[in-house]
């Protein structure tokens, strides 16, 4: 057991296989599309004739999803190696703190999206005491943002796995 590990238990070897990475990417895509499906389903039901209430999904309901999707793009555009880069390894000084700042902004966007969807659920649907067919619009928004956040974490972990099967070129 190596001494630079944080936990006592060793990491399983199957985590570093190409199949695990591929499965993680597919799982992240499935979670994102499932979350997007929940919100699109609520949006289409909101505008249909089957909706018996006067409450509809407006742009305010879309803002948390937009923030979560932008946060996902920001987080997954950063490589894990940039977070611990020394000052001269890439293209100038201060690369590590810049990458950490951008990563923080991405997580802040995603957390703001999730918190915004909970705020929309509470302020628009729960406080006004709407029943469940209408309450589903807010619940679907929270579920969609939670699944987008989970898919972003799964994608970032699976994309940045350390593996022995890739070639690293160093000059």
RAZISUL-V940232 format. One record per residue. N is the residue number from 1. RES is the residue in three letters. PHI is phi in degrees with one decimal (none if undefined). OMEGA is omega in degrees with one decimal (999 if undefined). Layout:
BEGIN
[[N/RES/PHI/OMEGA] [N/RES/PHI/OMEGA]]
END
This chain:
BEGIN
[[1/UNK/none/-177.7] [2/UNK/-80.6/-175.1] [3/UNK/-85.8/-178.8] [4/UNK/-91.7/177.7] [5/UNK/-84.4/-179.3] [6/UNK/-80.1/-177.4] [7/UNK/-101.8/-177.4] [8/UNK/-74.5/-176.4] [9/UNK/-82.6/179.5] [10/UNK/-73.6/177.7] [11/UNK/-75.3/-179.9] [12/UNK/-62.8/-177.7] [13/UNK/-70.6/-177.7] [14/UNK/-69.1/178.2] [15/UNK/-71.7/-176.7] [16/UNK/-102.4/-179.9] [17/UNK/-98.5/177.5] [18/UNK/-63.8/179.3] [19/UNK/-67.4/177.9] [20/UNK/-67.0/177.8] [21/UNK/-62.9/179.4] [22/UNK/-64.0/178.3] [23/UNK/-63.7/177.2] [24/UNK/-64.7/178.6] [25/UNK/-65.5/178.5] [26/UNK/-66.3/177.6] [27/UNK/-64.0/178.2] [28/UNK/-64.0/176.6] [29/UNK/-65.1/178.2] [30/UNK/-66.5/178.6] [31/UNK/-65.5/179.5] [32/UNK/-64.9/-178.2] [33/UNK/-69.6/175.8] [34/UNK/-66.1/176.7] [35/UNK/-64.3/177.6] [36/UNK/-64.5/177.8] [37/UNK/-62.3/179.9] [38/UNK/-57.9/-177.2] [39/UNK/-73.0/177.6] [40/UNK/-66.1/176.3] [41/UNK/-61.3/178.3] [42/UNK/-65.7/179.7] [43/UNK/-66.9/179.7] [44/UNK/-70.0/176.5] [45/UNK/-67.3/179.5] [46/UNK/-63.8/-178.4] [47/UNK/-91.4/-176.7] [48/UNK/-84.1/178.6] [49/UNK/-74.7/179.6] [50/UNK/-73.4/178.1] [51/UNK/-72.9/-175.7] [52/UNK/-87.1/-177.2] [53/UNK/-110.2/177.0] [54/UNK/-90.0/-178.4] [55/UNK/-88.2/179.6] [56/UNK/-132.5/176.9] [57/UNK/-79.7/-180.0] [58/UNK/-112.1/-178.1] [59/UNK/-64.7/178.9] [60/UNK/-60.0/178.8] [61/UNK/-72.6/-178.9] [62/UNK/-82.4/-174.5] [63/UNK/-58.8/178.1] [64/UNK/-61.7/177.8] [65/UNK/-67.1/177.1] [66/UNK/-64.8/178.0] [67/UNK/-63.1/179.8] [68/UNK/-66.0/179.2] [69/UNK/-67.3/176.2] [70/UNK/-65.7/176.3] [71/UNK/-62.6/177.3] [72/UNK/-64.0/178.0] [73/UNK/-63.5/-178.7] [74/UNK/-67.1/-177.3] [75/UNK/-64.8/-175.9] [76/UNK/-83.0/173.6] [77/UNK/-90.9/-178.7] [78/UNK/-104.3/175.6] [79/UNK/-81.3/-179.3] [80/UNK/-65.9/-179.2] [81/UNK/-69.1/178.9] [82/UNK/-70.6/-177.4] [83/UNK/-72.2/180.0] [84/UNK/-116.8/-177.1] [85/UNK/-72.8/172.9] [86/UNK/-78.4/-167.8] [87/UNK/-72.3/-176.6] [88/UNK/-116.2/-173.9] [89/UNK/-81.7/-177.1] [90/UNK/-115.2/-173.4] [91/UNK/-138.4/177.9] [92/UNK/130.9/-176.9] [93/UNK/-95.7/175.5] [94/UNK/75.9/-178.9] [95/UNK/-68.8/-175.9] [96/UNK/-64.6/-178.2] [97/UNK/-70.6/175.4] [98/UNK/-67.3/178.1] [99/UNK/-66.1/178.1] [100/UNK/-66.9/177.9] [101/UNK/-66.1/178.6] [102/UNK/-66.5/176.9] [103/UNK/-63.4/176.6] [104/UNK/-62.8/178.7] [105/UNK/-64.5/176.9] [106/UNK/-64.9/177.6] [107/UNK/-66.8/176.7] [108/UNK/-66.0/176.2] [109/UNK/-62.8/-179.6] [110/UNK/-68.2/178.1] [111/UNK/-66.3/176.0] [112/UNK/-65.5/176.4] [113/UNK/-65.1/178.9] [114/UNK/-67.3/178.4] [115/UNK/-65.7/177.2] [116/UNK/-65.8/178.6] [117/UNK/-68.8/175.5] [118/UNK/-67.4/178.6] [119/UNK/-64.8/177.6] [120/UNK/-64.9/178.2] [121/UNK/-58.9/-175.9] [122/UNK/-70.8/-172.9] [123/UNK/-75.4/-175.6] [124/UNK/-94.8/-171.9] [125/UNK/-113.5/-175.3] [126/UNK/-77.1/-178.0] [127/UNK/-64.6/179.4] [128/UNK/-81.9/173.3] [129/UNK/57.3/176.3] [130/UNK/-83.3/178.2] [131/UNK/-76.5/-171.8] [132/UNK/-70.2/178.4] [133/UNK/-60.4/177.6] [134/UNK/-82.2/178.8] [135/UNK/-64.7/178.3] [136/UNK/-59.4/179.5] [137/UNK/-61.8/178.6] [138/UNK/-74.2/178.6] [139/UNK/-65.0/178.6] [140/UNK/-64.2/177.2] [141/UNK/-65.3/178.9] [142/UNK/-67.0/179.2] [143/UNK/-63.2/179.7] [144/UNK/-62.7/-179.9] [145/UNK/-68.9/175.7] [146/UNK/-65.3/178.5] [147/UNK/-69.8/175.4] [148/UNK/-64.7/178.5] [149/UNK/-64.9/178.5] [150/UNK/-65.2/179.1] [151/UNK/-66.9/177.5] [152/UNK/-66.3/178.6] [153/UNK/-66.4/179.6] [154/UNK/-63.1/-179.8] [155/UNK/-67.6/-178.8] [156/UNK/-66.8/178.8] [157/UNK/-68.2/-177.2] [158/UNK/-72.8/177.9] [159/UNK/-73.9/-174.5] [160/UNK/-106.7/175.5] [161/UNK/-69.1/174.1] [162/UNK/-81.4/-176.2] [163/UNK/-138.9/-178.7] [164/UNK/-98.2/-174.7] [165/UNK/-96.2/176.4] [166/UNK/-98.5/179.2] [167/UNK/-102.0/176.5] [168/UNK/-109.3/178.6] [169/UNK/-94.6/177.9] [170/UNK/-131.9/178.7] [171/UNK/-97.8/999]]
END
